[in-house]
């Protein structure tokens, strides 16, 4: 029964609902003057793992999904923070839009079904530490997505949204305590402001790189392969962030 419930959660995506809600994102699209470069690098009809920087609120993730649906007829599947799925109406909203709880089992099943899966490896931690002008990719210890790609033989599509760190000012008040809270509870909140809680109208330019095939070389251990591929991905991300 539990396995059936899990599979049903993966299949809550409602394309008609997505199409209807996209009209609301048109205003957001214009507000940020959002553009993509390299959208064609995301393969259609094949499994892919699209990774991106997070920002405080990943508006670019919603806008990337909008552009993929409108321009490529690709309905991407997102991986969201677990606490979002403990709130009933938010849970249903995310599931209908194609986003599921970010865990290894869900990610593997989505990739086995040849979905385009989008995730921000930095997650809430990146939301806590990012600030206007930050170019660093704080994924030094984030290697789970590399392991996932290697185990499922899925290409990694690196992407970087320039401007997403500029849409809010992030307060560092009690930052170390909030990071410790995140590490112990997996829940924490950034303290931020823009125009009140509304974001600043900064231009968002989303760069999408070419797929990186996760290949384990002859004689490599899993750990060695993961570290090598992680370094390759990080170098590409750093190049895009310059």
N, C-alpha and C positions, 0 to 999 in steps of 0.2 A: 504493500500500500504506500509506504514512504517513497519507494523508488518511482512509482507512478506519479505521485504528487510532485516530485522533483522534475520529472520529465514534462509534466503539464506546465510547470512554471516556465520552462524554457520555451514553450510554444504559445505563450500569451501574446506574442507580438501581433498587433492589429494594424496592418498597413493602411486601412481606411482611417483609423484613428490618427495615425502618424501624419497622413496627408492633411487631415483637417486641422491638426494642431500646428502644422508648419506655418500656416498663415500668421500665427502670432509671433513666430520667430522672424518674420520679414522685417518687423520694426527693429528688432535686435540686430539683424543683419545690416540694416541701413545705419543704425545708431553707431555701430562699431566700424562701418565701412569695411566689413569683413571680406577678405580675398584669400583664395588658395593658389598656391603654385605647386604643381606636381600631382594634382588630383588623379591623373591618369595612372599614377604609380600604384594605386590601390586596385588589385585585381578583382574582376567581377566573376562570380561563380566559383571562386576558389577560396579556401581558408586563408585568412591573413590575420596577423596580430598587429594592429595599428597602435603605436605607443605615442604619447604626447606629454608635454609638460602640463602641470596642473593649474598653477595660479591659485588664488584664493577661492574663486568660484569659476569652474571651467566652462565659461560661456562658449568658448571655441569648440568644445566637444559637441554641444547642441547644434552649433552652426555648421560644423563639419558634417554632421549627420544630415542636416537639411540639404546641403550641397550635394552629398552623395546620392540622396534620394532623387533630387530634382535633375541632376546632371548625369548620373551614372546608373540610375535605377537600382542602387544598392541600399538595402536596409541594414545598416550596421547594428551590431549588438553590443551594448555597453556593459561594463562591469562596475557596479556601484558599491559604495560603503555599506556594510551590513546593517548599521543602525537605521538606514533609510527604509529597510524592509520590515521594520518592527512597528511602523506607523501605517495603519491599514490603508487610508486613502492615498498616501504617497506611494505605498507599495504597489497598489493597483495601477497607479499612473505610470510608474516606472516599468512595470511588467508589460503593460499594453504598448509602451513605446519601444520595447525590446531590450530594456536594461534588466539585468538579473544580479543577484547577490554575488559579490566578487569572491568566489572561492574556487579552488583548484578543480573540483568536480564539475561545476557549471562551465568553467572555461574550456575544459577538455571536451565536454559534450557538444558545446557550441562549435568548436573547431572541427570535431569529427563530422559535424553536419555541414561543413564547408561554409561557415559564416565568416563575415568580416567582423572581428571582435576588436573593440576599441577600449583601451585602458590607459590610465595615467599612473605609472609605477610609483611616483612620489606620493600620491594620495593626500591624506589629511596632513601628514608631516610637511609636505611641500607647501601646503596652504598655510601652515603655521610660520614657516621660515622665509617665505618669499617676500620681496619688497620691490618697489619701483627701481628699475635699473639693474636688477639682479639678472645675470646671465648664467650663473652656475646651475648645473643640473644635479640636484642632490640625491642621486641614485646610487651612491657608492656601495651601499649595502643591499640595494634592491636588485636581486638576481632571480627572483621567482619567475619572472616572465621569460627569462632566458631558458630556464629549465623546462617551462611549459612548452615553449617553441621547439626545443630540442626533442622532447618526448613525443610531440605530436607532428614533428617534421613540418612545422608551419613557418613560412617566411615572416620576418619581422619588418614592418614598414615604419621607420622612424619619422616622427613629425615634430615640428617645433612652431609654436604660435608666438610670434614677436608682438609684444604689446599687452599680453594678458597679465603680466606682472605690474602693469602701469595703471590698471583700472581701479585699484584701491590702494590706500595707504594702510599698511599693516603695522599695528602697534606691537612692540616687543615686551610689553608689560607682563611680568611673570612668565616669560617665554620658557625658561628652563623647567619650571613647575608644570606648565601645560604640556611640554614634550614628555615629561615623566608620566603625566596623567595619561597621555596617548599610549605610551609604551605599556602601561599596566592595565588600562581599560579598553584601549583601541578607540576611545572616544575623546575628542577635545575640540575646541572651537577657536578659530582665529578671532582676534579683536581688530576690526578694520572699519574704515569709513571711506566714502567717496563723496558723492553729493548726498549727504546723509548715508543711507544704506544703498542708495543707487550707485551704479558704477560710473566712473568718469568716461566721457565719450572718446576714448583713445582708439586709434586705428589698429585693427587686428589683421596681421598678415601671417597666414598659416602655411609654412613650408613643409612639403611632404616628400621625403626622400625615396630612393629606389629600394625595393625589398632586399633584405639581407637573409640569405639562406643559412639556417643553423645547421652546419655540417660538423660532425665529430670526425676529426682526423685520425688516421691510423696510429695506434699506440697511445692515444690520449685517454685519460680517465675522464669520467663525467665531470668531475670538478674542474679539471684543466680546461676542458672544452667550454664549460659554462663561463669560466673566468676570461678566456680568450674572446669569446663571442660578446660578452658583456663589455669588454674593453673596446671592441670594434664598434659596437652600438654607441657607446659613450662618446667616442671620437667623432662619429657622424653627428650626434646631437650637439656636441660642442661647436662643430663647424657651422651648423645651421644657426646656432645661437649668437654667433659673432655679429 
